[in-house]
Amino acid sequence: MLVREPWIKYWQYLSKTEMHRLFRSGHDIVLPLLFYALSFVMLGFMQAQLNSSIICLLFIYALLIPLPAMVSADVEDGTLDSIRLARVPMGLYGLVKLQTLWLGTAVPLLLITPLVTGLTEMVISIDALMAFTVFSLAVSGLLTLLAMIVTGQQSLFYAVLALPLLAPLLLFCHIAITQEHQYEAAMSFMLAMFLMTLAILPWLAGFMLRDIE
């Protein structure tokens, strides 16, 4: 218990800080929701044929909106320096960033997905919504990894190299929704990708952010 207690305190401190910032500005919640909803409104007016791949792409684009400021804002206002002075592990900092991206941006997008897809007369089943949920976890994890890489290297080059990792997720989400006999296999792959990011993120965050100024 004595070993776990500091980690719990660090996690509570970081979570409280992130959620306070998230709801104080509101940009990371409102802007992705507006983009996501307006995209479906436009598709509805155009009477476009909607499928799971288009939904996944729009979901990824919406999640990209808060990404540039995910870590850079902490660097600019000195929050990252304060976290270092408090001896908070950078690995835990990375995990809390993932938690904030998913809870603050991905979950609201998931909640409105059944509503906005109705504008195009597409019905989302429970299995499809579960597939989108696992997809959102995996994508949030990969995008958080990209944010750490971009901030640590101060370059978009390495992030561009990592972006193709999103393609298999999009493919397997489409398979999970459209091919019932492959549902469990596709869900397992996306869940494995999410667990892989959970394993890599603490190490990568600690490595990339250790000397950033």
C-alpha positions in Angstrom: 0.0 0.0 0.0 2.9 2.3 0.8 4.3 1.7 -2.7 1.0 2.3 -4.5 0.0 5.4 -2.6 2.3 7.9 -4.4 1.2 6.7 -7.8 -2.5 7.1 -6.8 -1.8 10.7 -5.5 0.1 11.5 -8.7 -2.7 10.1 -10.8 -5.4 12.1 -8.8 -3.3 15.3 -9.1 -2.8 14.9 -12.9 -6.4 13.8 -13.6 -7.8 16.8 -11.6 -5.4 19.2 -13.5 -6.3 17.8 -16.9 -10.1 17.7 -16.3 -10.0 21.3 -14.9 -8.3 22.5 -18.0 -10.5 20.5 -20.3 -13.8 21.9 -18.9 -12.4 25.4 -18.3 -11.6 26.0 -22.0 -14.1 23.6 -23.5 -12.4 23.7 -26.9 -11.3 20.1 -26.8 -14.9 19.0 -26.3 -16.9 21.5 -28.4 -14.7 21.8 -31.5 -14.5 18.0 -32.2 -18.2 17.6 -31.6 -19.0 20.5 -34.0 -16.8 19.1 -36.7 -18.1 15.6 -36.3 -21.8 16.7 -36.3 -21.5 19.2 -39.1 -19.7 16.6 -41.3 -22.8 14.3 -40.9 -25.1 17.1 -41.6 -23.3 17.9 -44.9 -23.3 14.2 -45.8 -27.0 14.1 -45.1 -27.7 17.1 -47.4 -25.5 15.5 -50.1 -27.5 12.2 -49.7 -24.1 10.4 -49.5 -23.9 6.7 -48.9 -22.5 6.3 -45.4 -20.5 3.3 -44.2 -18.3 2.4 -41.2 -15.1 3.5 -42.9 -16.3 7.0 -43.4 -17.5 7.2 -39.8 -14.1 5.9 -38.6 -12.3 8.5 -40.7 -14.4 11.4 -39.4 -13.8 10.1 -35.9 -10.1 10.1 -36.4 -10.2 13.7 -37.9 -12.2 14.9 -34.9 -9.8 13.3 -32.4 -6.9 15.1 -34.2 -8.3 18.5 -33.4 -7.1 18.7 -29.7 -3.9 16.8 -30.5 -1.5 19.7 -31.3 -2.0 21.4 -27.9 -2.1 18.1 -25.9 1.5 18.4 -24.6 2.7 21.7 -26.2 0.3 23.7 -24.1 1.9 22.2 -20.9 5.3 23.1 -22.2 4.4 26.7 -23.0 2.6 27.6 -19.8 5.2 25.8 -17.5 2.8 23.0 -16.4 5.3 20.4 -17.5 8.1 21.9 -15.5 5.9 22.0 -12.4 5.0 18.3 -12.9 8.7 17.5 -13.2 9.5 19.5 -10.0 6.7 17.5 -8.2 8.6 14.3 -9.3 5.6 13.0 -11.1 6.6 10.1 -13.4 6.4 11.1 -17.1 5.0 7.7 -17.9 2.0 8.4 -15.7 1.7 11.8 -17.3 1.4 10.1 -20.7 -1.3 7.7 -19.5 -3.3 10.6 -18.0 -3.1 12.4 -21.3 -4.6 9.3 -23.0 -7.3 9.1 -20.3 -8.2 12.8 -20.9 -8.3 12.4 -24.7 -10.6 9.4 -24.5 -12.9 10.7 -21.8 -13.0 14.4 -22.9 -13.1 13.9 -26.7 -13.7 10.3 -27.8 -16.6 9.5 -25.4 -18.7 12.6 -26.3 -18.1 11.6 -30.0 -19.3 8.1 -29.3 -22.4 9.4 -27.5 -23.6 11.4 -30.4 -22.7 8.9 -33.1 -26.1 7.1 -33.0 -27.8 10.5 -33.3 -25.7 12.0 -36.1 -25.7 8.8 -38.2 -29.5 9.1 -38.1 -29.2 12.2 -40.3 -28.1 9.9 -43.1 -30.7 7.2 -42.3 -28.0 4.8 -41.0 -28.8 2.7 -38.0 -26.0 1.8 -35.6 -26.4 -1.5 -33.9 -25.1 -2.3 -30.4 -22.3 -4.5 -31.8 -21.3 -1.7 -34.1 -21.2 0.8 -31.2 -19.1 -1.6 -29.2 -16.7 -1.9 -32.2 -16.5 1.9 -32.4 -15.8 2.1 -28.7 -12.8 -0.3 -28.9 -11.7 1.5 -32.0 -11.8 4.8 -30.2 -9.6 3.4 -27.4 -7.0 2.1 -29.8 -7.0 5.3 -31.8 -6.8 7.5 -28.7 -3.8 5.5 -27.6 -2.0 5.8 -30.9 -2.7 9.5 -31.2 -1.4 10.1 -27.7 1.8 8.3 -28.8 2.0 10.6 -31.8 1.6 13.6 -29.5 4.5 12.5 -27.4 6.7 11.9 -30.4 5.9 15.2 -32.0 6.6 17.1 -28.8 9.7 15.2 -27.9 11.3 15.4 -31.4 9.8 18.9 -32.1 9.0 17.6 -35.6 6.1 16.2 -37.5 8.3 13.8 -39.5 8.3 11.0 -37.0 4.5 11.3 -36.5 3.9 11.0 -40.3 5.9 7.8 -40.2 3.6 6.4 -37.5 0.3 7.5 -39.0 0.0 4.3 -41.2 -0.6 2.4 -38.0 -4.1 3.9 -38.0 -4.9 2.1 -41.3 -5.2 -1.4 -39.8 -7.4 -0.1 -37.1 -9.8 1.5 -39.6 -9.8 -1.8 -41.6 -10.5 -4.0 -38.7 -13.2 -1.7 -37.3 -14.9 -1.9 -40.8 -14.6 -5.7 -40.7 -16.0 -6.0 -37.2 -19.1 -4.0 -38.3 -19.7 -5.5 -41.8 -18.6 -9.2 -41.3 -20.3 -10.9 -38.4 -18.2 -14.1 -38.6 -15.0 -11.9 -38.2 -16.4 -9.8 -35.4 -14.5 -11.4 -32.5 -11.2 -11.5 -34.4 -11.4 -7.9 -35.5 -12.3 -6.8 -31.9 -9.4 -8.8 -30.5 -7.0 -7.1 -32.9 -8.2 -3.6 -32.0 -8.1 -4.4 -28.3 -4.5 -5.8 -28.7 -3.5 -2.6 -30.4 -4.9 -0.6 -27.4 -3.1 -2.8 -24.9 0.1 -2.4 -26.9 -0.1 1.4 -26.7 -0.7 1.1 -22.9 2.5 -0.9 -22.6 4.5 1.5 -24.8 3.1 4.9 -23.8 4.7 5.2 -20.3 8.1 4.4 -21.6 7.8 6.6 -24.6 6.5 9.5 -22.6 9.3 9.3 -20.2 11.9 9.1 -23.0 10.5 11.8 -25.2 9.7 14.3 -22.5 12.7 14.0 -20.2 14.7 16.9 -21.7 12.0 18.9 -23.4 12.0 22.6 -22.6 
